[in-house]
């Protein structure tokens, strides 16, 4: 009897072991199947959570600007949604504008980043040449960016290619924007000054402010955005300048450029004619204005943009673009200040249209979770709930939808008290076609948006990205010399304009300016050849 019981017991233990092993094998096969589906098949639904709850992924993401006051609460809500959809959380940090030049490459070099803001003006090509960004294949786009794949014009992917590979996810909605200069219309009219159409025509207005408004600086420039902006606005009086040199993409740097309306695509050094004469023309005006005391003494020490001082009466001029100036105009209107917009145009009255590469995101080549990073990008760029949360904040607290389907501020909230101001959170890459109109837009802003649609024209090299690998030392030196010797020219802080340009030219040629030009010409010619071949094939 005892033997029989032992046999039964052994049989029972054996059966339990078989069952445990069977269940384990099923679970392993199930997990393997899920992993295979993630990496090999295209998802049939847009929202896919492929992770286990105990495998939470935290991604490090970097944006440009400053975190709004209400950002922690928005981020918490954003992460709650990401946990539900992808079992993922974001750790988002900001790179301040004045730190961009140094911190951006340093952060990527550290390897402690998954997703980072990327654009043609924030070192996209340079960082690609350094191997900082992940190469994104067509298969990855289809599998991990399904929403964005559906919305993006295929030409945008072509524009993002460097040596045939894609290293950033460009916006699906290029901004309808141009540079703008805003002045006080009420003060212009008060002092009997005629309508101003260009920045170079500002002198009577600046003179009146200097003479009659003791507590107001005519042009209160900051150390980053404003420093070279009025200067290059004046350059455009003489020649079509695209906004930044082709080689570095850094707005304050000297380098290679082109007439964005010239289909031949001729490349010039900015120290060659006709660009040299245009620069000297602008430099002469800026020096005269500085000598007359029309700007702050030390822009290098000022970290507050003119547009953020404008409605407070600390600057009579505000510099920005069609997107970021809206909140300034709204604040002024609430204060009873009548403002006026001067669009940045060239001698022919045109401005270059934005490319898809102006706003975007890239995945770091050091990311341990590239697929998950792309899935998060897909949600942030195209999923309406994510888009509104990232761009406008919390519904009911930072914005509301009115009965007539417009975006408005909640009752009791103003542009000054809103803890998450629209367009100031650094999420400029989202699909803006999803936005409803805003009920707070001043009439002059709506008029401006309608007007610039008529003056924006395609740029010859809108999709061109320079690969600086072959001239990296020379280009680094050019940027450093520009910072030391060109920036003083931009604000008129030189004794003699001609001598200042002679010194700048000598310094730049000594470090290989011509070598960089030859490399830019080679790549630009190849770009135009590919572009023309593609157009003919279609």
Secondary structure as UniProt FT lines:
FT   HELIX           2..40
FT   TURN            53..54
FT   STRAND          57..64
FT   TURN            69..70
FT   HELIX           71..86
FT   STRAND          88..95
FT   HELIX           97..99
FT   HELIX           100..110
FT   STRAND          115..117
FT   TURN            120..123
FT   HELIX           124..129
FT   TURN            130..131
FT   HELIX           138..144
FT   HELIX           146..151
FT   HELIX           154..160
FT   STRAND          161..162
FT   TURN            163..164
FT   STRAND          165..166
FT   STRAND          169..170
FT   STRAND          179..184
FT   HELIX           185..190
FT   TURN            191..192
FT   HELIX           199..201
FT   HELIX           203..212
FT   TURN            214..215
FT   HELIX           225..235
FT   TURN            236..238
FT   TURN            246..248
FT   TURN            251..252
FT   STRAND          256..257
FT   TURN            260..261
FT   TURN            263..264
FT   STRAND          268..269
FT   TURN            270..271
FT   TURN            273..274
FT   HELIX           275..291
FT   TURN            292..293
FT   HELIX           299..301
FT   HELIX           306..310
FT   TURN            311..313
FT   STRAND          317..321
FT   TURN            322..325
FT   HELIX           326..334
FT   TURN            335..336
FT   STRAND          339..343
FT   TURN            347..348
FT   STRAND          351..352
FT   HELIX           356..358
FT   STRAND          360..364
FT   TURN            365..366
FT   HELIX           370..382
FT   HELIX           384..392
FT   TURN            396..398
FT   STRAND          399..401
FT   TURN            403..404
FT   STRAND          407..408
FT   TURN            411..412
FT   TURN            415..417
FT   TURN            422..423
FT   TURN            428..429
FT   HELIX           432..434
FT   TURN            439..440
FT   HELIX           443..452
FT   TURN            453..455
FT   STRAND          456..457
FT   TURN            460..463
FT   HELIX           469..471
FT   HELIX           472..481
FT   HELIX           482..486
FT   HELIX           487..490
FT   TURN            491..492
FT   HELIX           497..510
FT   TURN            511..512
FT   HELIX           513..537
//
